[in-house]
Amino acid sequence: MSPFAIKAIQLLLSLSFLIVLHELGHFIPAKLFKTRVEKFYLFFDVKFSLLKKKIGETEYGIGWLPLGGYVKIAGMIDESMDKEQMAQPPQPWEFRSKPAWQRLIIMLGGVTVNILLGFFIYMMVLFVWGSDFVTKEDIPDGFAVAEPLHEYGFEDGDRILEVNGEAFENQMAISQHFMVRSVETVKVLHQDGSEEELSVPEDIGLQLFKAGHMKPFSRMASTTIDSVTENSIAQQIDLRKGDEVIAFNEKPITKWHEFQKSKADLESLSGSLTVMRNGSKKEIPFTLDDEKLFGVFPKAKPINIQTREYSIGESISKGFDYGYWTLHDYAAQFKYVFTKKGATQVGGFGAIGNLFPDAWDWRAFWGTTALISMILAFMNILPIPALDGGHVMFLLYEMISGRKPNEKFMEYAQVVGFFILIALVLFANGNDVYRWLFE
């Protein structure tokens, strides 16, 4: 089976599982409060459904459009825009007839399930498989450090001892800390054996993001080429797997980050590489495009990855902690979306599918499913009409002011929210298509 098919199956299975449970989060409290649920659907049944069966007052089914799912609750202004029903006098079994606090619980049910589910999956993943980490002893060569960090005292080859005064164990998590968490001081171990505490500005993550360094600390890699991208400039100029780049424009280099820096510092788009191939030197001229991409990947030195196991009690505590920071980090990185560069990084179903590995791995599947569950919770609670968060926003207004928003206003808000969502979906998936075609 092709890697694409494996990713697609994992994506479909994961989303189906999460959507059904999310909608159950609305369905169950609605039933508890004796509110009629007319439909419960996985995927959208625009014009027709693939499967459907009516049990009692509720029609259960599977739609053909895999963009989500829904429960249709009687007496609620939602994506169905059932104006005929809303024109009738309110009935005691309808959503609009229930007290505001009950309606609030119904609307928060889906997000609550997604958050609790994310925590639970992380707990089980840690209990079954443990957690991986890399200590400073496991990477004796240290990190290649992004250029903007050099002015704050960081050096290539550094390893991390402490962050904000606390011991830092998992070295591979340091880039994430810089991009989405609050980092004020970092104690590093330089390659000469000296230790130094360095201070960084509050907006260091945004600085790095704007400079294009989404991974400011990367593993040291040799200049030996491990792979060449199809139809890339590297392939056109006959760079090959196994070539060792020893000079860039006649300047000797020994590490991959030196290759990257030499490329970034190019004043023109033309130059030459000197490579060792089968024991012989070979000079290769090149001309890059404006993006300065060769299309080659280096051979990284293997590192020792350690695994920590947890008891059921420890996994509950650590899983909760892991889930909290996952949700925190996703919310924190949302600020980058509102930058010009960040908007181009927004992805749709293609980007989500690429979160899964291209070979079946239950640990990776459940870890990714937990992440998507947290993402769904965060996205659904955004105060956009047509999302759960939009309904919650209007309910809170009603509870504070004592007045319901006008139903016509709610209908218009729902339409506007729907078009906002469609625009966001088209934009995100358009980015996926662009990256697929041109990157």
C-alpha positions as CSV (number, residue, x, y, z in Angstrom):
1,M,0.0,0.0,0.0
2,S,1.3,3.5,-0.9
3,P,2.4,5.9,1.8
4,F,-0.3,8.3,0.6
5,A,-3.0,5.7,1.1
6,I,-1.7,4.8,4.6
7,K,-1.8,8.4,5.6
8,A,-5.3,8.9,4.1
9,I,-6.7,5.9,5.9
10,Q,-5.3,7.1,9.2
11,L,-6.7,10.6,8.7
12,L,-10.1,9.2,7.8
13,L,-10.2,6.8,10.8
14,S,-8.9,9.4,13.2
15,L,-11.3,12.2,12.1
16,S,-14.3,9.8,12.1
17,F,-13.5,8.7,15.7
18,L,-13.1,12.2,16.9
19,I,-16.1,13.6,15.1
20,V,-18.5,11.0,16.4
21,L,-17.3,11.5,20.0
22,H,-17.5,15.3,19.6
23,E,-21.1,15.1,18.4
24,L,-21.9,12.7,21.3
25,G,-20.7,15.5,23.5
26,H,-23.6,17.6,22.2
27,F,-26.0,14.7,21.9
28,I,-25.8,13.3,25.4
29,P,-26.5,16.5,27.4
30,A,-29.3,17.4,24.9
31,K,-31.0,14.1,25.6
32,L,-30.4,14.5,29.4
33,F,-32.2,17.9,29.2
34,K,-35.0,16.3,27.1
35,T,-34.2,18.2,24.0
36,R,-35.1,16.6,20.7
37,V,-32.2,15.6,18.4
38,E,-33.5,15.2,14.9
39,K,-30.2,14.1,13.2
40,F,-26.9,12.6,14.2
41,Y,-24.5,12.5,11.3
42,L,-20.9,11.6,10.6
43,F,-19.9,13.8,7.6
44,F,-22.3,16.1,5.9
45,D,-25.3,14.8,3.9
46,V,-25.7,17.5,1.4
47,K,-28.6,16.5,-0.9
48,F,-28.1,12.8,0.0
49,S,-26.5,10.4,2.6
50,L,-24.6,7.2,2.1
51,L,-26.3,5.5,5.0
52,K,-29.2,6.5,7.3
53,K,-31.5,4.9,9.8
54,K,-34.2,6.4,12.0
55,I,-34.3,5.2,15.6
56,G,-37.0,6.9,17.7
57,E,-37.0,10.6,17.0
58,T,-33.4,10.7,15.7
59,E,-32.1,9.9,12.2
60,Y,-28.6,8.5,12.4
61,G,-26.4,8.5,9.2
62,I,-23.2,8.9,7.3
63,G,-22.9,11.7,4.8
64,W,-20.8,11.8,1.6
65,L,-18.9,15.0,2.3
66,P,-16.1,14.3,4.8
67,L,-15.7,17.9,6.2
68,G,-17.0,17.1,9.7
69,G,-20.3,16.0,11.2
70,Y,-23.2,17.4,13.1
71,V,-26.2,16.9,15.3
72,K,-29.4,18.7,14.4
73,I,-31.1,19.9,17.6
74,A,-34.7,21.0,17.3
75,G,-35.3,24.7,17.8
76,M,-31.7,25.7,17.3
77,I,-30.3,28.1,14.7
78,D,-27.5,26.1,13.2
79,E,-26.0,25.2,9.8
80,S,-29.2,23.6,8.6
81,M,-30.9,27.1,8.6
82,D,-34.3,25.5,9.2
83,K,-36.3,28.8,9.1
84,E,-39.6,27.0,8.8
85,Q,-39.2,25.3,12.2
86,M,-37.9,28.6,13.8
87,A,-41.1,30.4,12.5
88,Q,-43.3,28.1,14.6
89,P,-44.1,28.8,18.3
90,P,-41.4,27.4,20.6
91,Q,-42.1,23.8,21.8
92,P,-41.0,22.5,25.3
93,W,-38.7,19.9,23.7
94,E,-36.8,22.5,21.6
95,F,-33.4,23.9,22.3
96,R,-34.7,27.5,22.4
97,S,-37.1,26.6,25.2
98,K,-34.5,25.4,27.5
99,P,-32.8,27.6,30.2
100,A,-29.6,29.3,29.1
101,W,-27.4,27.2,31.5
102,Q,-28.7,24.0,29.9
103,R,-28.1,25.3,26.4
104,L,-24.6,26.4,27.4
105,I,-23.8,22.9,28.7
106,I,-25.1,21.4,25.4
107,M,-22.9,23.7,23.3
108,L,-19.8,23.1,25.4
109,G,-20.3,19.3,25.3
110,G,-18.3,18.7,22.1
111,V,-15.3,20.8,23.1
112,T,-15.3,19.2,26.6
113,V,-15.2,15.7,25.1
114,N,-12.4,16.6,22.8
115,I,-10.3,18.0,25.6
116,L,-10.9,15.1,28.0
117,L,-10.4,12.6,25.1
118,G,-7.0,14.2,24.3
119,F,-5.9,13.9,28.0
120,F,-7.1,10.3,28.2
121,I,-5.3,9.3,25.0
122,Y,-2.0,10.9,26.1
123,M,-2.3,9.1,29.4
124,M,-2.7,5.7,27.7
125,V,0.1,6.4,25.2
126,L,2.5,7.1,28.1
127,F,1.3,4.1,30.0
128,V,1.6,1.7,27.0
129,W,4.7,3.1,25.2
130,G,6.3,5.6,27.6
131,S,8.0,8.8,26.5
132,D,11.1,9.4,24.5
133,F,13.8,11.8,25.4
134,V,17.4,12.8,24.4
135,T,19.8,14.0,27.0
136,K,22.8,16.3,26.5
137,E,25.1,13.2,26.7
138,D,23.2,11.7,23.7
139,I,24.2,14.6,21.4
140,P,27.9,15.2,22.1
141,D,28.2,17.5,19.0
142,G,25.4,19.8,20.3
143,F,23.1,21.8,18.1
144,A,23.5,24.0,15.0
145,V,22.1,27.3,16.2
146,A,20.1,29.7,14.1
147,E,22.0,32.8,13.1
148,P,19.8,35.4,15.0
149,L,20.7,33.6,18.3
150,H,24.4,34.2,18.0
151,E,24.0,37.8,19.0
152,Y,22.6,36.6,22.4
153,G,25.7,34.4,23.0
154,F,24.6,31.1,21.6
155,E,27.2,29.1,19.7
156,D,27.1,26.2,17.3
157,G,27.7,23.0,19.3
158,D,25.8,24.3,22.4
159,R,23.7,21.9,24.6
160,I,21.0,23.0,27.0
161,L,21.4,22.7,30.7
162,E,18.6,24.9,32.1
163,V,15.7,27.0,30.9
164,N,14.4,29.7,33.2
165,G,16.5,28.3,36.0
166,E,15.0,24.7,35.8
167,A,17.0,21.7,34.6
168,F,16.2,20.8,31.0
169,E,16.4,17.1,30.1
170,N,14.9,16.5,26.6
171,Q,17.2,18.3,24.3
172,M,15.0,17.9,21.3
173,A,12.3,20.0,22.8
174,I,14.3,23.2,23.0
175,S,13.1,24.6,19.6
176,Q,9.5,24.2,20.7
177,H,10.2,26.1,23.9
178,F,11.7,29.0,22.0
179,M,8.8,29.3,19.6
180,V,5.7,28.9,21.8
181,R,6.7,29.2,25.4
182,S,8.1,31.9,27.6
183,V,11.9,31.7,27.6
184,E,13.9,34.3,29.5
185,T,17.2,32.7,30.4
186,V,19.0,29.6,29.1
187,K,22.0,28.0,30.6
188,V,24.2,26.3,27.9
189,L,27.1,24.0,27.8
190,H,29.6,25.2,25.1
191,Q,31.8,22.8,23.2
192,D,34.8,24.0,25.1
193,G,33.2,22.7,28.3
194,S,32.3,26.1,29.7
195,E,28.8,26.9,31.0
196,E,27.1,30.2,30.4
197,E,23.7,31.6,31.3
198,L,22.2,33.6,28.5
199,S,19.3,36.0,28.4
200,V,16.9,36.3,25.5
201,P,14.2,38.9,24.7
202,E,10.5,38.2,25.4
203,D,9.6,38.2,21.7
204,I,12.4,35.8,20.7
205,G,9.9,33.4,19.1
206,L,8.4,36.0,16.9
207,Q,11.8,37.3,15.9
208,L,12.9,33.8,14.8
209,F,9.6,33.1,13.0
210,K,9.9,36.3,10.9
211,A,13.5,35.4,10.1
212,G,12.4,32.0,8.8
213,H,13.9,30.0,11.6
214,M,11.0,27.8,12.8
215,K,13.5,25.3,14.2
216,P,16.2,27.5,15.8
217,F,18.1,24.5,17.2
218,S,18.8,21.7,14.7
219,R,20.9,18.5,15.0
220,M,24.5,18.8,13.7
221,A,24.7,17.0,10.4
222,S,27.6,16.2,8.1
223,T,27.8,17.6,4.6
224,T,27.3,14.2,3.1
225,I,24.1,14.2,1.0
226,D,21.6,11.6,2.1
227,S,18.9,12.2,-0.5
228,V,18.1,14.4,-3.6
229,T,14.6,15.6,-4.3
230,E,13.1,14.7,-7.7
231,N,13.1,17.5,-10.3
232,S,15.1,19.7,-8.0
233,I,18.0,22.0,-8.9
234,A,20.3,19.5,-7.2
235,Q,19.2,16.7,-9.5
236,Q,19.6,19.0,-12.5
237,I,23.3,19.8,-11.7
238,D,23.9,16.1,-10.9
239,L,24.4,16.2,-7.1
240,R,24.0,12.6,-5.9
241,K,23.4,10.7,-2.7
242,G,26.7,10.0,-1.0
243,D,28.4,13.2,-2.3
244,E,30.3,15.0,0.4
245,V,30.2,18.8,0.0
246,I,33.6,20.1,1.1
247,A,33.5,23.7,-0.2
248,F,30.9,26.3,-1.1
249,N,32.3,28.9,-3.5
250,E,35.8,27.6,-2.7
251,K,35.2,28.2,1.1
252,P,35.8,25.0,3.1
253,I,32.9,23.6,5.1
254,T,32.6,20.7,7.4
255,K,29.0,20.8,8.8
256,W,25.6,21.2,7.2
257,H,24.7,24.4,9.0
258,E,27.8,26.0,7.3
259,F,26.4,24.9,4.0
260,Q,23.1,26.6,4.9
261,K,24.7,29.8,6.0
262,S,26.9,30.0,2.9
263,K,23.7,29.6,0.8
264,A,21.8,32.3,2.7
265,D,24.8,34.7,2.4
266,L,24.9,34.3,-1.4
267,E,25.0,37.8,-3.0
268,S,24.1,36.3,-6.4
269,L,22.2,33.1,-7.3
270,S,25.2,31.5,-9.0
271,G,28.2,29.8,-7.6
272,S,30.0,26.4,-7.3
273,L,30.1,23.5,-4.9
274,T,33.1,21.2,-4.4
275,V,32.2,17.7,-3.6
276,M,34.1,14.5,-2.9
277,R,32.6,11.6,-5.0
278,N,34.2,8.1,-4.8
279,G,37.4,9.6,-3.5
280,S,37.7,12.3,-6.2
281,K,37.1,16.0,-6.1
282,K,34.5,17.4,-8.4
283,E,33.5,21.0,-8.9
284,I,29.8,21.6,-9.7
285,P,28.5,25.0,-10.9
286,F,25.0,26.0,-9.9
287,T,22.3,28.7,-10.5
288,L,19.5,28.9,-7.9
289,D,16.1,30.4,-8.1
290,D,14.9,33.1,-5.8
291,E,14.0,30.6,-3.0
292,K,17.6,29.4,-3.0
293,L,16.6,25.7,-2.6
294,F,18.9,23.0,-3.8
295,G,16.6,20.1,-2.9
296,V,19.1,18.0,-0.9
297,F,19.0,16.6,2.6
298,P,22.1,15.8,4.7
299,K,23.0,12.6,6.5
300,A,22.5,13.1,10.2
301,K,24.5,11.2,12.8
302,P,22.4,8.6,14.6
303,I,21.5,9.6,18.2
304,N,20.6,7.6,21.2
305,I,16.9,8.0,22.0
306,Q,16.0,6.9,25.6
307,T,12.5,5.8,26.7
308,R,11.0,6.4,30.1
309,E,8.2,4.0,31.3
310,Y,5.4,5.0,33.6
311,S,3.0,3.3,36.0
312,I,-0.7,3.8,35.6
313,G,-0.6,6.5,38.3
314,E,2.4,8.3,36.8
315,S,0.9,8.1,33.3
316,I,-2.3,9.9,34.5
317,S,-0.3,12.7,36.0
318,K,2.2,13.0,33.1
319,G,-0.5,12.6,30.5
320,F,-2.5,15.5,32.0
321,D,0.7,17.6,32.0
322,Y,1.5,16.6,28.4
323,G,-2.1,17.4,27.3
324,Y,-2.0,20.7,29.0
325,W,1.2,21.8,27.3
326,T,0.0,20.5,23.9
327,L,-3.1,22.7,24.1
328,H,-1.0,25.6,25.4
329,D,1.6,25.3,22.7
330,Y,-1.0,25.1,19.9
331,A,-2.9,28.1,21.3
332,A,0.4,30.0,21.7
333,Q,1.5,29.4,18.1
334,F,-1.8,30.7,16.8
335,K,-0.3,34.2,17.1
336,Y,1.9,33.4,14.1
337,V,-1.1,33.0,11.9
338,F,-1.7,36.7,11.9
339,T,1.6,37.5,10.3
340,K,2.2,37.5,6.5
341,K,4.5,34.5,6.7
342,G,2.3,32.6,9.2
343,A,-0.8,32.9,6.9
344,T,1.1,30.9,4.2
345,Q,1.9,28.1,6.7
346,V,-1.8,27.4,7.4
347,G,-2.7,24.0,6.2
348,G,-5.9,22.0,5.5
349,F,-6.5,18.2,5.2
350,G,-3.2,17.7,3.5
351,A,-1.3,19.2,6.3
352,I,-3.3,17.3,8.9
353,G,-2.8,14.0,6.9
354,N,1.0,14.6,6.9
355,L,1.0,14.6,10.7
356,F,0.6,10.8,10.4
357,P,3.5,8.5,9.5
358,D,3.6,6.9,6.1
359,A,3.9,3.4,7.7
360,W,1.3,2.1,10.2
361,D,2.3,2.8,13.8
362,W,-0.3,2.6,16.5
363,R,1.8,4.8,18.9
364,A,2.1,7.5,16.3
365,F,-1.6,7.1,15.3
366,W,-2.9,7.6,18.8
367,G,-0.5,10.4,19.6
368,T,-1.5,12.3,16.4
369,T,-5.2,11.6,17.2
370,A,-4.8,13.1,20.6
371,L,-3.2,16.2,19.1
372,I,-6.0,16.6,16.5
373,S,-8.5,16.2,19.3
374,M,-6.9,19.2,21.1
375,I,-6.8,21.2,17.9
376,L,-10.5,20.5,17.3
377,A,-11.3,21.7,20.8
378,F,-9.4,24.9,20.4
379,M,-10.7,25.6,16.9
380,N,-14.3,24.9,17.9
381,I,-14.3,27.2,20.9
382,L,-13.2,30.2,18.8
383,P,-15.9,32.9,18.9
384,I,-17.0,32.6,15.3
385,P,-20.7,32.2,14.5
386,A,-21.4,28.7,13.2
387,L,-18.8,27.2,15.5
388,D,-19.6,26.1,19.1
389,G,-17.7,29.1,20.3
390,G,-20.0,31.4,18.5
391,H,-23.0,29.9,20.1
392,V,-21.3,30.1,23.5
393,M,-20.5,33.7,22.9
394,F,-24.2,34.6,22.3
395,L,-25.3,32.5,25.2
396,L,-23.0,34.2,27.6
397,Y,-24.3,37.6,26.3
398,E,-27.8,36.4,27.1
399,M,-26.9,35.2,30.6
400,I,-25.1,38.4,31.4
401,S,-27.6,40.8,29.9
402,G,-30.8,38.8,30.5
403,R,-31.8,39.3,26.9
404,K,-31.8,36.8,24.0
405,P,-30.1,38.1,20.8
406,N,-32.7,38.7,18.1
407,E,-33.4,35.6,16.0
408,K,-33.0,37.4,12.7
409,F,-29.6,38.7,13.9
410,M,-28.7,35.1,14.9
411,E,-29.6,33.9,11.4
412,Y,-27.5,36.5,9.7
413,A,-24.6,35.8,12.1
414,Q,-24.9,32.1,11.3
415,V,-24.7,32.8,7.6
416,V,-21.7,35.2,8.0
417,G,-20.0,32.6,10.2
418,F,-20.6,29.9,7.7
419,F,-19.0,31.9,4.9
420,I,-16.0,32.7,7.1
421,L,-15.5,29.0,7.7
422,I,-15.8,28.1,4.0
423,A,-13.3,30.9,3.2
424,L,-10.9,29.5,5.8
425,V,-11.3,25.9,4.6
426,L,-10.7,27.0,1.0
427,F,-7.7,29.1,2.0
428,A,-6.1,26.4,4.1
429,N,-6.6,23.7,1.5
430,G,-5.4,26.1,-1.2
431,N,-2.2,26.4,0.7
432,D,-1.8,22.6,0.7
433,V,-2.4,22.5,-3.1
434,Y,0.1,25.3,-3.6
435,R,2.8,23.5,-1.5
436,W,2.1,20.3,-3.3
437,L,2.5,21.9,-6.8
438,F,5.3,24.3,-6.2
439,E,7.4,23.2,-3.2
